[in-house]
Structure formats: C-alpha cells, structure tokens
Amino acid sequence: MTLRTPICDQLGIEVPILQAGMGMGARHELVAAVSNAGGLGVIGGAPLAPRALHEEIQRVRELTDRPFGVDLLLPPQLTSDNPSLAAAREAIAGLPAEQREALGELDVLVTPGHVDNQVAVCLDEQVPVLVSGLGSPAPWLDDLHAHGITVLAIAGAVRHAERHAADGVDAIIASGSDGGGHVGTLGSLSLWRGCVDAVDVPVIAGGGIGDGRTLAAALVLGCQGAWIGTRFLATKEADCHPDAKRAIVAAGSDDTTVSRAISGKPMRVLRNDWVDSWRGREHEIEPFPLQALQNEGRGSWALLRGDLVEGALPAGSVSGIIADIPGAADVVRSLAAAAEAALRDVEVFG
C-alpha cells in the first residue's frame, strides 16, 4: 500500500502530510526538512515583515526544490481600516526596545497594509501554496490563482468551510478544537466528517493528529491528508526554544487549555499559572490582536525564550502522546508508515 491521495498530486507531494505554519516555530530548516521528506513544509509567515518573508522563502529554496507553502493570517481585523490598530502602533512605539522586541509579531500585524504586502511577496515569489490561517483569502484569490498558486483555507466550523469553498479555494483544512494555537469550538472528528460531507473540494484534517493511527482515521473519514502542528514543533528543526520542545514532550493529554488571554481569540496552549490567572477575568481581555499588547507579548515568550512560567506555549492535546524530539523527516516517514499499517488492518477487518 502507498499512502497517496489526490491532494498529493494536486500539491506535488509524495505523502499527504502537511506541516502547519506555526508562526515563529516554522522556518526554513523545518519547512525544507518536511518537504524533502515528501510532505509539504509551510512557513509561518504571519509574524514576518515583507523583507523577512522574502528572505525566508529564499532560504527554503536554497534547501529544497520541492513544493512548500506560506501560512498568513487574513482576518478582517487586520485587513480592514481598524482605528484601534493605530492606537496599538502608537503604544508599541513608546515602549522600551526589549518590550518592542517581544511584541515583534504584533508590530508586524498592526502595520498598515501588511497583509497586502505579504501577499504581494507570495505573488512575486510564486510560492507553490498559500494557506489562510485565519480569515478569508477571497480578496486575493484571482491573483493567486493567476500566478499558479494553490490556495488552502483553514476552517474551524462547517459553515466556514462552505464559505471558503464557495469563494473558490482549492482545499479546506478542517482544524478542530483539539489542535494547538487558534481553534474553534467543534471537536476534530465531528469537524472532519462534517466538512467532508459539506464541500466538494478536498478536505485536510487538522487538530489532534500526532500519530499514524489518527492520520489513518482522518483518511477513513474521507479527508485527503493531515495538517500537523504540535508533533512538528517538537522536532530538531523547529525554530523554538529547546525548553518549549521539552515541555511538549513532558505534557500530558490534559495539560492544555483554551484561552483568549494570549491573542484575544481562542487559543489552545499548555496550562500554567499565568494562563489560569485569566479565569474569571475574561471581561478584561482585549479583542484580537490587541490582547497581545496588554499581555506584553507573552504568546511568544515560551517559543522564543523558553519561559514556560510567564509565557504561553501553543500546543495541542496531542502533546500527551509525544515522547521524543526527532528529526522532522523521521516524523514524516513514521507517520506515513504507521498510517499505512493501520489502513492495512482496516482492510483485513473489512
């Protein structure tokens, strides 16, 4: 048996494994390692200014000639004329240098026209795949398709998947609430099945996939591949602090929680005292993305500094089954092999 689905031909990859664009954790070394192993590596482009995004794309191309993607955040709060963003820019400009560095991602997000500029880089570079991590890629779809770019959009609810499909995206990533980072409220299995039934474009399963058996389950449900984040965050090539990787390995399946305290939108992170301190104080949380200014950028402290006490580490509930920090290529190969074995077992019982 070969673990190959139609999305592999569509994306030009060998196995239906897509590495999630995990913001600061997904840079050229991880992206190239996944793509070279036959999956699709994806740059976490949201926190990158246009010049930095251009350089990151170039670094990926120096390491691989295989297809790869760029993940951007396209919610209306960032693509519309939002007066609160001007106030955030002014506040950031008045901070000491160390605090501005911690708020680097927010500084990029609130820069006027940054989304258009990031998309322009992707168009100029003709990246193979663009992923809309939040919001809708609809305003840019015609240009992206004219440049030969395959467009994927993440959906946290079936209605989101239906809207993306109607807009004309090439595939849906159905990312359930088990995943790390920004999540919706629907459980992964229900979301995967619901999206497969609701749309005619390919569906890729996300949220809670860290082993081959879960990947096989997603394929049995009709999905054509997997969008995998936390498992790839705990790899040698992931661009995050070693203590963050070790924290994922040490975590149990009940050590994550969903909180709006990090960005203003629901986000699954490892639980700690700082995250728990926001319980009962939800009324104090600012809307996305301004909450990051209120909490001094703690969403990046764990990834960049290894601060697991005052920082928040995005991680899915699948952390509970992650027991090592291998190379990313080994993850791709082991996931594919285990999924093939599980599917053979299904055929035997069938």
ZAMARGU-4260 file (C-alpha; in steps of 0.2 Angstrom, whole numbers, plus 5000, padded with zeros to 4 digits):
<rodrens>
0) 5000/5000/5000 | 5006/5018/4996 | 4999/5032/5007 | 4994/5043/4992 | 4978/5053/4990
5) 4973/5065/4976 | 4979/5080/4986 | 4997/5073/4984 | 4995/5075/4965 | 4987/5092/4967
10) 5001/5099/4979 | 5015/5089/4970 | 5020/5080/4986 | 5023/5061/4990 | 5013/5058/5006
15) 4998/5068/5012 | 5006/5076/5027 | 5006/5095/5028 | 5017/5103/5042 | 5006/5118/5050
20) 5013/5135/5048 | 5016/5138/5066 | 5020/5156/5067 | 5038/5158/5075 | 5041/5139/5075
25) 5040/5136/5057 | 5055/5142/5047 | 5066/5137/5033 | 5075/5122/5041 | 5059/5114/5047
30) 5050/5118/5031 | 5063/5111/5020 | 5065/5095/5030 | 5047/5091/5029 | 5046/5095/5010
35) 5062/5085/5006 | 5054/5070/5016 | 5039/5070/5004 | 5027/5081/5014 | 5023/5099/5012
40) 5033/5111/5023 | 5024/5128/5027 | 5032/5144/5033 | 5024/5153/5047 | 5023/5169/5038
45) 5011/5179/5049 | 5024/5187/5060 | 5036/5191/5046 | 5038/5209/5038 | 5039/5208/5019
50) 5058/5208/5018 | 5059/5195/5031 | 5046/5184/5022 | 5055/5186/5005 | 5072/5181/5014
55) 5063/5166/5022 | 5056/5160/5005 | 5074/5161/4998 | 5081/5151/5012 | 5068/5137/5009
60) 5073/5137/4991 | 5091/5135/4995 | 5087/5119/5005 | 5074/5111/4994 | 5067/5111/4976
65) 5051/5103/4982 | 5034/5111/4984 | 5031/5121/5000 | 5019/5134/5007 | 5017/5150/5016
70) 5004/5152/5030 | 4997/5170/5033 | 4983/5177/5044 | 4970/5186/5035 | 4956/5191/5047
75) 4945/5206/5044 | 4953/5214/5060 | 4969/5215/5050 | 4963/5219/5033 | 4951/5232/5036
80) 4953/5250/5042 | 4953/5247/5061 | 4956/5263/5071 | 4962/5253/5086 | 4977/5247/5076
85) 4983/5265/5075 | 4982/5266/5094 | 4992/5250/5096 | 5006/5256/5084 | 5007/5272/5095
90) 5008/5262/5111 | 5021/5250/5104 | 5032/5264/5098 | 5033/5271/5115 | 5039/5255/5123
95) 5057/5251/5128 | 5067/5241/5115 | 5066/5224/5124 | 5047/5226/5125 | 5046/5230/5107
100) 5056/5215/5103 | 5044/5204/5112 | 5030/5212/5103 | 5038/5209/5086 | 5024/5199/5079
105) 5010/5212/5085 | 5021/5226/5077 | 5020/5217/5060 | 5002/5213/5062 | 4997/5231/5065
110) 5007/5239/5051 | 4996/5247/5038 | 4994/5236/5023 | 5005/5222/5030 | 4993/5209/5023
115) 4993/5216/5006 | 5012/5217/5006 | 5014/5199/5012 | 5003/5193/4999 | 5012/5203/4986
120) 5028/5194/4991 | 5020/5177/4989 | 5014/5183/4972 | 5031/5189/4967 | 5040/5173/4973
125) 5026/5162/4965 | 5026/5151/4981 | 5018/5135/4977 | 5005/5135/4991 | 4997/5149/5001
130) 4987/5145/5017 | 4975/5157/5025 | 4977/5153/5044 | 4963/5165/5049 | 4950/5174/5039
135) 4947/5173/5021 | 4959/5173/5006 | 4944/5178/4994 | 4950/5196/4990 | 4967/5189/4983
140) 4961/5173/4975 | 4960/5178/4957 | 4978/5185/4958 | 4984/5170/4967 | 4977/5158/4955
145) 4983/5168/4940 | 5001/5166/4947 | 4998/5147/4948 | 4997/5147/4967 | 4986/5133/4976
150) 4976/5141/4990 | 4971/5132/5006 | 4960/5140/5019 | 4958/5134/5037 | 4940/5131/5044
155) 4935/5129/5062 | 4917/5126/5058 | 4907/5118/5044 | 4900/5135/5039 | 4917/5142/5037
160) 4922/5128/5025 | 4906/5130/5015 | 4910/5149/5013 | 4929/5146/5008 | 4923/5133/4995
165) 4910/5145/4988 | 4924/5158/4987 | 4934/5146/4976 | 4949/5140/4987 | 4957/5124/4981
170) 4956/5114/4998 | 4950/5116/5015 | 4960/5112/5031 | 4947/5107/5044 | 4956/5111/5060
175) 4946/5105/5076 | 4947/5111/5094 | 4960/5098/5099 | 4973/5107/5089 | 4986/5119/5096
180) 4986/5138/5093 | 4970/5147/5087 | 4955/5135/5087 | 4936/5134/5085 | 4924/5125/5097
185) 4920/5109/5087 | 4929/5093/5090 | 4941/5087/5077 | 4932/5071/5072 | 4915/5080/5070
190) 4923/5094/5060 | 4932/5082/5048 | 4917/5072/5045 | 4905/5087/5043 | 4917/5096/5031
195) 4919/5081/5020 | 4900/5080/5019 | 4898/5098/5016 | 4910/5103/5002 | 4916/5097/4985
200) 4934/5102/4987 | 4947/5091/4996 | 4947/5092/5015 | 4963/5090/5025 | 4961/5086/5043
205) 4969/5096/5057 | 4969/5097/5076 | 4974/5082/5086 | 4985/5072/5073 | 5001/5066/5080
210) 5002/5048/5076 | 4999/5037/5061 | 4983/5029/5068 | 4975/5046/5069 | 4980/5050/5052
215) 4973/5034/5046 | 4956/5038/5055 | 4956/5055/5046 | 4958/5046/5029 | 4944/5034/5033
220) 4933/5048/5037 | 4936/5055/5019 | 4949/5068/5022 | 4964/5068/5009 | 4978/5072/5021
225) 4983/5079/5038 | 4988/5097/5044 | 5000/5093/5058 | 5007/5106/5070 | 5012/5101/5088
230) 5021/5085/5083 | 5032/5095/5071 | 5035/5109/5084 | 5044/5095/5095 | 5057/5091/5081
235) 5075/5096/5080 | 5072/5108/5066 | 5058/5118/5074 | 5063/5136/5077 | 5059/5137/5095
240) 5067/5136/5112 | 5073/5119/5117 | 5063/5121/5134 | 5047/5123/5123 | 5051/5107/5114
245) 5054/5098/5131 | 5038/5105/5138 | 5028/5097/5124 | 5036/5080/5127 | 5033/5081/5146
250) 5015/5087/5145 | 5000/5075/5147 | 4985/5075/5137 | 4975/5085/5150 | 4989/5098/5152
255) 4982/5110/5138 | 4968/5123/5139 | 4959/5135/5128 | 4961/5154/5132 | 4958/5170/5124
260) 4971/5179/5135 | 4985/5176/5123 | 4979/5184/5107 | 4961/5189/5110 | 4955/5174/5100
265) 4953/5156/5107 | 4970/5148/5108 | 4975/5131/5114 | 4991/5132/5125 | 4999/5122/5139
270) 4992/5127/5155 | 5002/5137/5168 | 4998/5149/5182 | 4998/5164/5171 | 4986/5157/5159
275) 4975/5151/5173 | 4975/5168/5181 | 4964/5174/5167 | 4949/5163/5173 | 4935/5174/5179
280) 4944/5189/5171 | 4938/5187/5153 | 4930/5204/5153 | 4947/5211/5154 | 4953/5203/5138
285) 4955/5215/5123 | 4950/5210/5106 | 4962/5202/5093 | 4976/5207/5091 | 4977/5220/5104
290) 4977/5207/5119 | 4995/5203/5114 | 4999/5222/5119 | 4990/5220/5135 | 4999/5204/5140
295) 5016/5211/5134 | 5018/5198/5120 | 5018/5183/5131 | 5012/5172/5117 | 5030/5172/5111
300) 5039/5171/5127 | 5038/5152/5128 | 5043/5149/5110 | 5057/5162/5109 | 5064/5162/5127
305) 5058/5145/5134 | 5048/5155/5148 | 5035/5142/5152 | 5030/5151/5168 | 5025/5168/5162
310) 5024/5164/5144 | 5011/5154/5134 | 5015/5139/5123 | 5003/5135/5109 | 5001/5116/5109
315) 4988/5104/5105 | 4980/5090/5116 | 4991/5078/5106 | 5005/5083/5117 | 5001/5069/5128
320) 5007/5056/5115 | 5023/5065/5110 | 5038/5057/5119 | 5053/5062/5109 | 5061/5076/5099
325) 5066/5068/5082 | 5071/5075/5065 | 5056/5081/5055 | 5060/5069/5041 | 5058/5055/5053
330) 5041/5061/5059 | 5035/5061/5041 | 5041/5044/5037 | 5035/5036/5054 | 5018/5044/5052
335) 5016/5038/5034 | 5022/5020/5039 | 5011/5019/5054 | 4995/5026/5044 | 4998/5013/5030
340) 4999/4999/5043 | 4983/5005/5052 | 4974/5006/5035 | 4980/4988/5031 | 4972/4982/5047
345) 4956/4991/5042 | 4956/4981/5026 | 4959/4965/5035 | 4944/4968/5046 | 4934/4974/5032
</rodrens>
